[in-house]
Amino acid sequence: MALIKNVCIFVLFTMPKCLYIFLFITLTNFAQKQNEFDKYGPFGSQVYTDLKLALDVEKQVYKIDLSYQKLEPKLYAKLAKLKDLQALKLSGNEVNTYPPNFSDLYNLIYFASYNNEFKTFPEDLKKLSNLNYIEFFGSKIDSVPSEIAYLSRLKTLKISSTQDTLHLPNTLRYLKNLDELSIENCVLDSFPKEIFKIPNLEFLNLTNTNTFYISKHFERLKNLEVLVLDANHLKSLPYEIYKAEKLRILSIKNNPITKLPDTISQLENLVILDVRGNNFSKDYIEELKALLPGCEIRH
């Protein structure tokens, strides 16, 4: 993803904006199709899909994908023996607890769980300080622990489809390397102020999070390039949104918004504005096009 961003930034200054938009969309779609799991671990390293085989080998087992397997409890309990493990994907394994000594996997960089009903993050996060990427989909997690601040290398945090409340700690502000945060189909506080204190966010997605208000402190989001606030209860955006100077993509689909602040015109880097599913009149769409020449407005 970093490479894609760098390519897009380079071409922004070397070709017309319309061509930049096309390239950005193309590359973004390609990135979404890529498997995040593939990006982690030593290049060319074997991906183990058999836990028994991985445990037999034990040394230099860097990547494990145990998707769609019902795990034998005795083998699962030995997972922490794989001290070299850097990338672990669990999906549909019918597990809801971590194996003993999970935090001993101190080389772990990538951890993702899909449709496993974990109720918490792993214990002793301080020992998992090498984590760059964490994703939970379809879990039963109701809070992000304050100890997440120990994950100083964390770059990506994704939590989705808990279908319940999700409490966020005020220690999120200490995640200085976190540049991507995605929360979907979870119930947050109506005003998730903790999120807007994360210093170096580039990508923020809050989709269907029961959000009624967002912070006016966009001066804190100097590096923000993508902001997605779809399917919420927002009636307006703050006047101060223009302070997110690097914003390139803004999506506010399916909110009861009728008008944006005039300061939207100061977002000179904005290339895509998605307002579908709002209450914008045809005349106002034309006004937006005049305020944002060269920006693709999806309505």
N, C-alpha and C positions, 0 to 999 in steps of 0.2 A: 504494500500500500504506500509506503514511503517513496518508493521509486515512481509510482504512478503520480503521486502528488508533485514530485520534483519535475517530472516530464510536463505536467500540466502548467506548472508555474513558468517553466522555460518557454513553452510555446505561447503563453499568454502575451509575451512581449515580442513575438516573432511572426504572428499571423493575426488576421482580423478576428474580432471577438466572436463572430458567428461560427467560424471554424473552430475556435477554441471550445465553444460550447459543445459542438458535435464531438470533438475529441474527448472532452471530459466525460460526457455521457457514455461514450463507447468504452473508455478505459474503466470507468466506474462499474459498468455492467460486467465487464470482464473480471474485475476484482471480486465482485459479489459471487461470481461463479467459481472462483478459485476456492479451494478448501483451505481454510486458515491453518488447519492441522499440518498441511504440507509445507508451510513456511518455517516451521520450527524444527529444531534438532539439527545435527550435522548433515551437511549436504550428501545425498546419496545413501544415507543410512537405512538399514532394513526396517520395515514396519512390521512388527510382530502382531499377529491377530490371534495367537494361541497362547494363553497365559501359562499353561504348563510348559510349553516349549521355551518361552521367555525365561521362566524360572530355572529351567534346566541349564540354559546358557548363562544366565545371571549377569556376567560381565559384558560391558559394552552393548547393553540393550538400551537404546536411546529413545525408541518410539514404539508405543503400543496403542493400537486401536481395537477396543473390545466391543465394538458396536454390535447390538442385537444378539448378544450371547447371555444365557443364564449362567452366571458364574458359580463354580463349585466353591462353597464356603471355605474349605480348607486351603484351596489355592488362593482365593481372594485375600485370605488372612496373611499370606506371605508376600503380598505385593511390595511391601516396603523393603524387601531384600534387594530390589533392583535399584541400587544406589546411583547408577549412571543414568537413570531415566530422565529424559528432558521433556517429552511430550506424551500426554496421556489423554485419551478420549474414551469416555464411557457413554453408552447410548442404549436405552431400553434394556438395562441389565437386571431390573427388579431389585436394586439395592437402594437402601436409604441411610446407610451408615458407612463411614470410612473404615478401611482396614486398620488394624492396630499399627501404631507408629507411622501413620501416613506422613506426618511432618518430617520423618527421617529422609524423605525423598528431596533432599536439599538442592539437588541439581535440576529440579523440575522448573521448566520455563513456561510450559503451556499446559493448562488443565481445563477440560470442557466436559460437562455432563448434560445429556439430553434425556428428558423423560425418565429420570431417576428421582425419587422423592426425598432427596436430601433436605433436611430441615435447618441445617446450619452450614457455615463455612468450615473448613478443616480447623482443628485445634492447633494451637501453637504456631500461628502464622509467622512469627518471627523467624522460625527455622526454614520457612519457605520463601526467603527473601529474594530468591532469583526469579520468581514468577513474573513474567511479562504479560501473560494473557490468562484471563479467567472468564469462563462463560457458564452460566446455568440457564437451561431452558426446561420448563416444566418441572421445576422443583417445588418444594414447600417452604422455601426460605422466607422468613418474615422480617429479617433484619440483616444489615451488613454490620459486622462487628467493628468496634472502634479500633481493634488491633490491626485493621487493614492498613493503618498508617505505617506499619513495619514493612510493607511491600513497596519499598522505595523504587524498585525497577518496574513496577506495574505500568504498562502502557495502555492496555485494553481491558475494560470491564463491561461485560454484557450480562444482563439478567432479564429474563422474559418469561411470560406466561406462568407466573405463580398464582394468578387469579385471586390474589389476596393483597393485604397491606404489605408494604415494604418500608421499614424504617431505615433511614440513612444517618450515619454518625457525623458529628461535626469535624471529625478527624480527616474527612475526605480532603480537606484543604492542604494536607501535608503530602499528598500524592503528586509531587512536582513533575513526574514523568508521565502521568496519565494524560494521554491526548485523545482517547476515544472512550466515551461513556454512552452506553445504549441501555435504556430501560423501557420495556414494552409490556403492555398488558399486566401491569401491576398497579396497585393503588398507593400513591405517594401522598404526603401532605399536600394540601391544595396549593401551597407555596413552597416548593422544594429549594429553599434558600441555600442549603448546604452545597448543592451542585454548583451554584454560581460563585463559589469560593475556591473551586479547583483552578489553579493558576494557569495551566498551559493546555487547556482543552482545545482541540482542533475540530473534533466531531462530537456533537451532542444530539442524541436522539431520545426524546421523551414522547413516546407514542402510546395513547390510551393509558394515561397515568393519573387520571382524575385531577389534572392540573387546572386550577382556576386563574392563577396569577403567576407571573414570572418576575424575576428581579429586574429592577431598573439599572443595576450596577453592571452594565455591559462594558464599562471601562476595565473590568477585571478579566474580560475575555478577549484579550488583545490578539490571540492566535486563532480564534474561532473561525473556521471556514465553512462548516456545514451545521445548520441548526434545523432539527425536525421536531415539530410540536403538534403532530397530527392527532386527530380524534380526542381532543380534550374539551375543556369548557371555557376557553379563552374568549373574552369579549373584545379584547384589545391587546395591542403590544405597547410596551413602554416607549415614550418619546425618545429615551436614551439609546434605543437600539442602534443608532448611527455610530455609537462608540465602538461597536464590533467592526472595526475598520476592514478586517480581512474577510469578512463574510462573503462567500461566493454562492452558496445555495441556502435558501430559506423555504421551508415547507410548513404550511399551517393548515393543511387539509382538514376539512370536517370539524371546524370550530364555528361558534356563532359570532364571527367577526364581520362587521359591516364596513369598516374603514381602517386603514393603516395610518400611523403618524406620518406627517409630511416629511419628517426627517429620513424616511426610507430612501428619499432621493439622494441622500448623502453617502449611501453605500455604493461607492464607485466600482467596487470589485464584484458586485452581485451579478451573476450570470443566469441564475434560475430562481424564479419566485413561483411557488406552487400554492395557489389559493383555491383549489377546487373544493367544493362542498361548503363554502362559506356563503354569506348573503351579500355578495358584491353585485351591484347593478352593472349593466352593460356600459353605462356612461362612466362609472367609476373605473372599470377595467381600462377604458380608453384613457382616463386620466393617469392611471398607473403607467401605462405605456409611454405617456408623455414625460412622466417623472423619471422613468427608468429606461431611457433609450438604449437599445442593444441588449437589454435583459429579456430572456424568454419568460413570458408570464403564462403559466398554465392555469386555465380557468374553465 
